[in-house]
């Protein structure tokens, strides 16, 4: 799973240029340690082209009666998308979550319930990664509040992430795949699912993160510095 990530670019124009976005965020600030339940930038396709807006990190299906579900929807496994609540979102509600890094606990050497050290993962030579996701516009039946919500898709880990964890966020591998992921003309599940692959390990790096990264209240640059540096 992916339960924590960051989007720490200093200038929102970097993401606008990176994804050829025509819209703009109303507000933006770098984030280093975000968790489910936060409002975070998400890229999606509309009739007016590629847009970006803050969405709620926890997918809420249209039938949900409240924000709190009895099961987690912050992540969606790629091998179960067509057998779950996400199936209806696959054809037309795909999105990209821009990120600069993500964290995973070492569950290979420290199985639950042990407290595990955390590792930070990043792309080599690229500031921004595009993570595949699905979104849904939810309406609270009690207040009529409208809320855009999303989930991060996970896939099998590559050799870098697999040293510590059994899943990795499904990072789209190049600009072509990102455009295809947002392409509204691509609706067949076979075409969509073929874009979800483990990221090439030689293009990634990782390091031990400070223990402070485990605390969701912490959100500052030193959380992504390697331990000992």
N, C-alpha and C positions, 0 to 999 in steps of 0.2 A: 504494500500500500504506500501511498504518499500522504503523510499526515502533517507535513510542515515544508514550506518552501519560502523563497524570497524573490522579490522583484525590486532590485536595488539600484536600477539606473537612476541617475540624478536628474535627467531631463526627459520629460514625456515625449519630446520630439524624436528621441531615439526609437521608441516603439512605433510611432506614427510612420516613420520612414521604413522601419524594418518590415512592417506588414502592409505597406501602402494603404494606410487608413485615411479615410476621408473625414471621419468625425473627430471629435476632440473630447477629452475628459474634462468634467467640470472642476475636478480637483485631483491632484496627484502628489504623492510623497513617497520616497523610497521605503520599502519594507524589507526586513531582513529575516523575520521569523513569524510567518503567518500560519494560522490554524483554521480548521473548519469553523464556520460561523462568521468569518470576516467578510467584509465587502472589498472585493479586489478586482483589478482590471481584467476584462475578458474581451477577446476579439471575436467578432461574428459577422456574418453576411446578412445584409438587408437589401431591400429593393433599391436603396440609394448607394449601394456599394459596401465595401468593408468598413465596419464601424467598431467602436470600442466603448465600453461603459463598465462601471463597477457592478458586479453581481455578487450574490450571496453564495459563499462556498458551502453548499450542501444542497444537493438536488432535491427539489420538492415536486413530486408528481401532482398533476392537476387535482387529483382526488384527495390530497392531503388536507386534513381539517385544521392542522396547526403546524408550526415550524418544527416541532420536535416529533420525530418519527421513532418507532420502536426499533429501528435498525439503521445502521450508518449508510449514508449515501454520498459521502464526500469522495469516495473512489468507486469506480466501476471496472470490473475485470473484463478484458477484451474477449476472453473465451466464453463469457456468459451474457454478453450484451443482448443477444437475440432471445434470451430465455428469462428476461427480467423486466423490471419497470422501465428500463432504458430503451427497450425495443422501439417504442413509438417515436423516440427522439432521433434515432439513427438516420433516417432518410433526410430530414430537413432541419434538425436542431443541433448541428455540430458547431463547435467553437474551438478556439485556440486560447490557451492560458499562457500568457507571456511570463517567463521566469528567468532569473539569473542563476539560481542554484536550488537544490532541494536537500533535505536531510533524511537520513534513514538510521534507525537504531541497528546495532549489530545483533541480529537475531540468529545468526549462524553459530556464533560462539557463546551467546548468552540467551538461551531460550527463556520465554516467559515462565514464571513471573520475575525472573532476575532483572535488576536494573542494568540496562545495556549502555555502553558508550555510543555516542552518536557520530555519524560521519556526514560530511558535506560533499556534495557531488556537483560538478560544473563541467561545461563544455570547454574544450581547449580552443583557444583562439576566437571564441565567440562570446559576446557578452550576454546575448539573449537566446534562450531556447523557446521553442513553440510546442507546448504540451497539448495533445489531443484531448478534447473534452466534449461534453454534451450539456445543453442548457434547456431550461424550461421556464416560461413566464407563469408564475403562480399567483393566484388571487386568494387572499385570506377570506374564507367564507363568513367570518365573524365581523370583519372590519372593512372588507372590500379593498384592503391595501394590496397593491400590485407589487410583486417582487420578482426580479430575474434571478434565477438560481442555476448553479452548475455543479458538475462532478468532473473529477480528473480520471481519465481512463488509465489503467495500469496494464502492463504486459510482462512477459517473462524477462528476467534480468539478463543483462550482458555480463561479461566476466568481471567488470569493474564493480558494478552494483551487487552482483551475485556473491561476492566475497562476504557480504554482510547481510543481505536481505533477499527474500524470495520473489519480490516483485519490484518493478521500476515504473515510473510514469512513462506513458507512451509518447515519447518525444518524436515529433515529425522530423524526418531525416534531412530534408532539404526544402528549398523554396517551392519547388514543383509540388512536392507532397502537401505542403501547407496550402497552396492554392487549390489543389484537388480536394483537400479536406473541407474547405469552405465552399467549393463549387456546388451550387444548388441543383445543377443538372445531374450530379452523381447521387443516385438514390438507392441503387441495388446493394444489398448487404455485402455481397461478394466483393464489389469494388471498394466499398467503404472499409471493410475489415482488412483488406490487403494492404492498407496504408499503415496499419498498426504493427510495428516491428520493434525488436530490441535495437537500441541505438548502437552504432559501431563502437566497440570498447576503446579502440585506439584513439578515438576522438573525445574521450572523457578523462577526467582526473578526479581524485578524491583525497580527502584527508580527515584525520580525527578532528572533530569539532569540540569546542569548549563545553564543559558540562552545563554551563549556563544556557546553552541552546535548548536544553530539555524543558526549560521553564517558559510557558507560553506568554508570560508577562514581559519577557525580555525581547527587545526588538531594536538592536543597535549593531553597528558595523563589526565590532570585535567578535560577534558570534560566528562569523564566517572566516575568521583567521585560524590557520592550523595551530593546534596545540603545540606549545613550545616556541612559537614565533612571536 
